[in-house]
C-alpha cells in the first residue's frame, strides 16, 4: 500500500515528506494506522548523528493508533484495537525480560540498525529500502511493527495523548520513580525540563517528594515545570545549589536526573554536587557516541556512597507501565494535555523541530 511518511535521507538534512510503498505485516507483525506522533528529541539525534543509524530512515518512535492488519501468528491484538507503540520491543523470553527488565530486552539491539527484526525492510521509496527508527517509524500515516512493540490500551482513551506515553512520559517518569528510586519525603533535582524532564518532574511529584527543583535556562520551561509539580525552578546549577542546601538542611538532594537535550560529560560533576550521601545521579539524556570521559570526585563517590546510573526508557516495563500511566491520567494525577505545546501536520515536521530547538515546545505533536 501507499503511505505518506517523513524520511531522513542523510546526516544533517531536513525531513522529506513523500509517498512510500509499505509492505503488509509478516508473521509476528502488525500494521498500525497512526493517530498521532510526538516530536521527540531522539529523532533530532538522527539528524545530528548523536544516534548513528543507516540512511534513509522513516523517523518517529513515539506514537499511538489503531491496528489495521495483523500478520500470521499474531493473537495478542486484532484489527481495530487501540495501541501505544513502545520504542523498545520486548520479547518476554530473554534473560532480561525474565528478570523484569524488559527495557533491556535483547530485541532492543535492533532499534537503530534500520531494518525490521528479521533484517528486511517494510518501507520502500526512490528505488531503495528504507529503515525505521526503533523498528517503528511513527512519522508515517501507516507503519508495520513487531507485535512485541505494541501495547494494547482501553477503547476510548484519547490516542493523541496516549502517543506521548510511548517514550517521553514513560522515560521521564521512570527516570524519577524507577531508576532514581525516589520515595515520599525525598528531594529531587531535574536538570533540563523539556519533554523528558517535565515528566521526571511529574514522577518526582507523584512519588511524594517534598522538594522538586527544576533547572533549565529557558524561562518558559521553568514556568511549565512549576505547573507539572516543581516546587522551585532555577536557570543554572549555581543558582539552585544554595537553595537545595538550605531546603534540605545541608543534606542535599536524594537524586539528580539529567534530562537535557544532550548529555555532556561536563554535566556529571555539578550533578554530583547536588546530591548528598547515597545520592543518585541519573543520566537519561543521550550523550555523544564518541565522548568517553566525564568529571567527578571519586573521593566523594566512595565516602558518600554516591552513584551514577544510566536510564533507558526510565527502567520501565512497557506492558505494565504504559497502561498504569494512562490510568494515572484518568485519575487526574498525571498531566498529558499540558505537555502538548503545539500540534503540526506531517508536512510541517521541520517547523516542529525548529520550534523544539528554539525552546518553544515542551512537546510538539504530529496529528494525522
C-alpha positions as CSV (number, residue, x, y, z in Angstrom):
1,X,0.0,0.0,0.0
2,X,1.0,3.7,-0.3
3,X,1.6,5.8,2.8
4,X,2.9,9.4,3.4
5,X,5.9,9.5,5.6
6,X,8.8,11.7,6.8
7,X,12.2,10.4,5.7
8,X,15.7,11.4,6.6
9,X,18.0,10.7,3.7
10,X,21.3,11.8,5.2
11,X,23.1,13.4,8.1
12,X,22.2,17.0,8.8
13,X,19.4,17.1,6.2
14,X,15.8,18.1,6.6
15,X,13.0,15.6,6.9
16,X,11.4,14.9,3.5
17,X,7.7,14.1,3.4
18,X,6.9,11.8,0.5
19,X,4.8,8.9,-0.6
20,X,6.3,5.5,0.1
21,X,5.4,1.9,-0.5
22,X,4.6,-0.1,2.7
23,X,4.6,-3.9,2.8
24,X,2.0,-6.0,4.6
25,X,3.0,-7.3,8.0
26,X,4.9,-10.5,8.1
27,X,4.4,-13.2,10.8
28,X,4.6,-11.7,14.3
29,X,4.0,-8.1,12.9
30,X,1.1,-5.7,12.7
31,X,0.2,-2.7,10.6
32,X,-0.9,0.4,12.6
33,X,-2.8,3.4,11.3
34,X,-1.3,6.2,13.3
35,X,-3.4,8.9,15.0
36,X,-0.5,11.0,16.4
37,X,3.2,11.0,16.9
38,X,5.3,13.0,19.3
39,X,8.3,15.1,18.1
40,X,10.9,13.6,20.5
41,X,14.5,14.9,20.7
42,X,15.8,11.4,19.9
43,X,14.8,11.8,16.3
44,X,16.8,15.1,16.2
45,X,19.7,12.9,17.3
46,X,19.4,11.1,14.0
47,X,19.9,14.4,12.2
48,X,22.9,15.4,14.2
49,X,24.5,11.9,14.3
50,X,24.3,11.5,18.1
51,X,22.3,8.4,17.4
52,X,24.0,6.7,14.4
53,X,21.6,5.0,12.1
54,X,21.8,3.9,8.5
55,X,20.1,6.2,6.0
56,X,17.5,6.5,4.6
57,X,15.1,6.1,7.6
58,X,11.5,6.8,8.4
59,X,11.7,8.7,11.7
60,X,9.4,8.7,14.7
61,X,9.2,6.4,17.7
62,X,6.5,7.9,20.0
63,X,3.1,7.2,18.6
64,X,-0.3,5.6,19.0
65,X,-3.0,4.4,16.6
66,X,-5.3,1.6,15.6
67,X,-4.4,-1.9,14.4
68,X,-5.1,-2.0,10.7
69,X,-3.8,-5.5,9.8
70,X,-2.2,-8.4,11.7
71,X,0.4,-10.8,10.4
72,X,0.3,-14.6,10.8
73,X,0.5,-15.9,14.3
74,X,-0.5,-12.7,16.0
75,X,-3.0,-13.3,18.7
76,X,-2.4,-10.6,21.3
77,X,-4.2,-7.9,19.3
78,X,-6.7,-7.8,16.4
79,X,-7.9,-5.3,13.8
80,X,-9.5,-2.2,15.4
81,X,-7.6,-2.4,18.7
82,X,-6.1,0.9,20.0
83,X,-2.4,0.6,20.8
84,X,0.6,2.6,22.0
85,X,3.8,1.9,20.3
86,X,6.7,1.3,22.7
87,X,10.0,2.4,21.3
88,X,11.6,-0.7,22.9
89,X,10.3,-4.1,21.8
90,X,10.1,-6.8,24.5
91,X,10.1,-10.5,23.7
92,X,9.2,-11.6,27.2
93,X,11.6,-14.6,27.0
94,X,15.2,-13.4,27.0
95,X,17.1,-13.4,30.3
96,X,16.5,-9.6,30.8
97,X,12.7,-9.9,30.2
98,X,12.6,-12.9,32.5
99,X,14.1,-10.7,35.3
100,X,11.6,-8.0,34.7
101,X,14.0,-5.7,32.8
102,X,12.0,-5.6,29.6
103,X,13.5,-2.2,28.7
104,X,16.8,-4.1,28.2
105,X,15.3,-6.9,26.1
106,X,17.7,-8.4,23.6
107,X,15.4,-7.2,20.8
108,X,16.5,-3.7,21.7
109,X,19.7,-4.2,19.8
110,X,17.7,-3.7,16.5
111,X,16.2,-0.3,17.2
112,X,18.9,1.8,15.5
113,X,20.0,-0.7,12.8
114,X,17.4,0.3,10.2
115,X,15.6,-2.8,9.1
116,X,12.9,-4.9,10.9
117,X,13.8,-7.6,13.4
118,X,14.3,-10.2,10.7
119,X,16.7,-7.9,8.8
120,X,14.3,-7.0,5.9
121,X,12.5,-3.7,5.2
122,X,8.9,-2.7,5.1
123,X,9.2,0.8,3.7
124,X,10.5,1.4,0.1
125,X,10.9,4.6,-1.9
126,X,13.1,6.1,-4.7
127,X,14.1,2.6,-5.6
128,X,15.6,2.0,-2.1
129,X,14.7,0.1,1.1
130,X,14.0,2.5,3.9
131,X,14.7,1.7,7.6
132,X,12.5,2.6,10.6
133,X,13.5,4.4,13.8
134,X,13.3,2.0,16.7
135,X,11.7,-0.5,14.2
136,X,8.6,1.8,14.4
137,X,8.7,4.8,12.0
138,X,5.8,6.7,13.5
139,X,6.3,9.7,11.2
140,X,4.0,7.9,8.8
141,X,0.3,7.6,8.3
142,X,0.7,3.8,8.4
143,X,3.6,1.6,9.7
144,X,4.4,-2.0,10.2
145,X,5.9,-3.0,13.5
146,X,6.6,-6.1,15.6
147,X,3.8,-7.1,17.9
148,X,6.5,-7.0,20.6
149,X,6.4,-3.2,20.2
150,X,2.7,-2.7,20.7
151,X,0.8,-2.2,24.0
152,X,-3.0,-2.6,23.8
153,X,-4.9,0.1,25.7
154,X,-8.5,0.8,26.6
155,X,-11.0,1.6,23.9
156,X,-11.9,5.3,24.0
157,X,-8.7,6.6,25.5
158,X,-7.6,9.7,23.5
159,X,-4.8,8.4,21.3
160,X,-3.2,11.8,20.7
161,X,-2.5,11.8,24.5
162,X,-1.6,8.2,24.7
163,X,1.1,8.7,22.0
164,X,3.3,10.6,24.4
165,X,3.5,7.6,26.7
166,X,5.3,5.6,24.0
167,X,8.5,7.4,25.0
168,X,8.7,10.8,26.7
169,X,6.3,10.3,29.6
170,X,7.4,6.9,30.5
171,X,11.1,7.7,30.2
172,X,10.9,10.8,32.3
173,X,8.5,9.4,34.9
174,X,10.6,6.2,35.2
175,X,13.8,8.1,35.5
176,X,12.5,9.6,38.7
177,X,10.5,6.7,40.1
178,X,12.3,3.6,38.9
179,X,15.9,4.5,38.1
180,X,16.1,7.3,40.6
181,X,14.2,5.3,43.2
182,X,12.6,8.5,44.6
183,X,10.3,8.0,47.6
184,X,7.9,10.0,49.8
185,X,9.8,12.8,51.6
186,X,12.8,12.7,49.2
187,X,14.2,15.7,47.4
188,X,14.9,15.7,43.7
189,X,16.7,17.9,41.1
190,X,15.9,17.7,37.4
191,X,18.4,19.3,35.0
192,X,16.6,20.1,31.7
193,X,12.8,20.2,31.8
194,X,11.7,19.7,28.2
195,X,9.7,16.7,27.0
196,X,11.5,14.2,29.2
197,X,12.4,16.4,32.1
198,X,8.8,17.6,32.6
199,X,7.8,14.1,33.2
200,X,10.6,13.4,35.6
201,X,9.2,16.4,37.5
202,X,5.8,14.7,37.4
203,X,7.3,11.4,38.5
204,X,9.0,13.1,41.5
205,X,5.8,14.8,42.5
206,X,3.7,11.6,42.2
207,X,6.4,9.7,44.2
208,X,5.8,12.1,47.1
209,X,9.0,14.2,47.0
210,X,8.9,17.2,49.4
211,X,11.1,19.3,47.1
212,X,11.3,19.1,43.3
213,X,13.8,21.5,41.9
214,X,13.9,22.1,38.1
215,X,16.9,23.6,36.4
216,X,16.6,25.0,32.8
217,X,18.0,28.1,31.1
218,X,14.7,28.6,29.2
219,X,12.2,30.7,31.3
220,X,9.1,29.2,29.5
221,X,10.2,25.7,30.5
222,X,10.8,26.7,34.1
223,X,7.3,28.1,34.3
224,X,5.9,24.9,32.9
225,X,7.9,22.9,35.3
226,X,6.1,24.6,38.2
227,X,2.8,23.6,36.6
228,X,3.9,20.0,36.5
229,X,4.9,19.9,40.1
230,X,8.3,21.5,40.7
231,X,8.5,23.4,43.9
232,X,11.3,25.6,42.7
233,X,12.9,26.5,39.4
234,X,16.2,28.0,38.5
235,X,18.2,28.9,35.4
236,X,21.5,27.3,36.5
237,X,23.0,24.8,38.9
238,X,24.9,27.7,40.6
239,X,21.6,29.4,41.4
240,X,20.0,26.1,42.6
241,X,22.7,24.7,44.8
242,X,22.5,27.1,47.8
243,X,18.7,26.7,47.8
244,X,18.9,22.9,47.7
245,X,21.4,23.0,50.5
246,X,19.2,25.3,52.6
247,X,15.9,23.4,52.0
248,X,17.5,20.1,52.9
249,X,19.5,21.5,55.9
250,X,22.7,20.6,54.2
251,X,21.8,17.1,53.2
252,X,21.3,17.9,49.6
253,X,19.1,16.0,47.1
254,X,18.4,12.3,47.0
255,X,18.6,12.2,43.2
256,X,19.6,14.4,40.4
257,X,18.2,13.5,37.0
258,X,19.9,14.7,33.8
259,X,17.3,15.2,31.1
260,X,19.0,17.8,28.9
261,X,18.8,17.9,25.1
262,X,22.2,16.1,25.0
263,X,24.2,14.7,27.9
264,X,27.6,16.3,28.1
265,X,30.4,14.9,30.2
266,X,30.7,18.3,31.9
267,X,27.2,17.9,33.4
268,X,28.1,15.0,35.8
269,X,30.3,16.9,38.2
270,X,27.7,19.6,39.0
271,X,25.0,16.9,39.2
272,X,27.1,15.0,41.8
273,X,27.5,18.2,43.8
274,X,23.7,18.5,44.1
275,X,23.2,15.1,45.8
276,X,24.1,14.1,49.3
277,X,25.0,10.8,50.9
278,X,23.8,7.8,48.8
279,X,22.5,10.3,46.3
280,X,21.9,9.1,42.8
281,X,22.8,10.9,39.6
282,X,20.6,9.5,36.8
283,X,21.7,10.1,33.2
284,X,18.7,9.8,30.9
285,X,19.8,12.2,28.2
286,X,21.7,10.7,25.3
287,X,25.4,11.6,25.1
288,X,27.6,12.0,22.1
289,X,28.6,8.5,21.0
290,X,32.3,9.5,20.7
291,X,32.5,11.1,24.2
292,X,34.1,8.7,26.6
293,X,35.0,10.8,29.7
294,X,33.3,12.9,32.3
295,X,34.4,14.5,35.6
296,X,33.5,13.7,39.2
297,X,35.1,13.3,42.5
298,X,36.0,9.6,43.1
299,X,36.9,10.5,46.7
300,X,33.3,11.8,47.3
301,X,31.8,8.9,45.3
302,X,33.3,6.4,47.7
303,X,33.0,8.3,51.0
304,X,29.4,9.4,50.5
305,X,28.3,6.3,48.6
306,X,27.0,8.4,45.7
307,X,26.2,6.6,42.4
308,X,25.8,7.4,38.7
309,X,23.2,5.4,36.9
310,X,22.1,5.3,33.2
311,X,18.4,5.1,32.5
312,X,16.9,3.6,29.3
313,X,13.2,4.2,28.9
314,X,13.2,5.1,32.6
315,X,14.0,1.4,33.5
316,X,10.3,0.8,32.7
317,X,8.4,-2.2,31.6
318,X,6.1,-1.1,28.8
319,X,3.4,-3.7,29.0
320,X,2.8,-2.8,32.7
321,X,3.9,0.8,32.9
322,X,2.2,2.3,29.9
323,X,-1.4,1.2,31.0
324,X,-0.6,2.3,34.6
325,X,0.5,5.8,33.4
326,X,-2.7,6.1,31.3
327,X,-4.7,5.2,34.4
328,X,-2.9,7.9,36.4
329,X,-4.1,10.3,33.7
330,X,-7.6,9.1,34.0
331,X,-7.4,9.7,37.8
332,X,-6.2,13.2,37.3
333,X,-2.7,12.6,38.8
334,X,-0.6,12.6,35.5
335,X,-0.8,15.6,33.2
336,X,-0.8,14.8,29.5
337,X,-2.8,17.5,27.9
338,X,-0.5,20.2,29.3
339,X,2.6,18.6,27.7
340,X,1.4,19.3,24.1
341,X,2.5,22.8,23.3
342,X,1.7,22.8,19.6
343,X,0.3,20.4,17.0
344,X,1.6,20.1,13.5
345,X,0.7,18.4,10.2
346,X,3.2,15.9,9.0
347,X,4.2,18.3,6.2
348,X,5.3,20.8,8.9
349,X,7.6,18.4,10.7
350,X,10.7,20.6,10.1
351,X,8.9,23.6,11.7
352,X,8.1,21.5,14.7
353,X,11.7,20.6,15.2
354,X,12.9,24.2,14.7
355,X,10.4,25.1,17.5
356,X,11.9,22.4,19.7
357,X,15.5,23.7,19.0
358,X,14.4,27.2,19.9
359,X,13.0,26.0,23.3
360,X,9.4,26.9,22.3
361,X,7.8,23.5,22.9
362,X,7.6,21.0,25.8
363,X,6.3,18.5,23.2
364,X,5.2,19.1,19.6
365,X,2.8,16.6,18.2
366,X,2.0,15.5,14.7
367,X,-1.6,14.7,14.2
368,X,-2.5,12.5,11.2
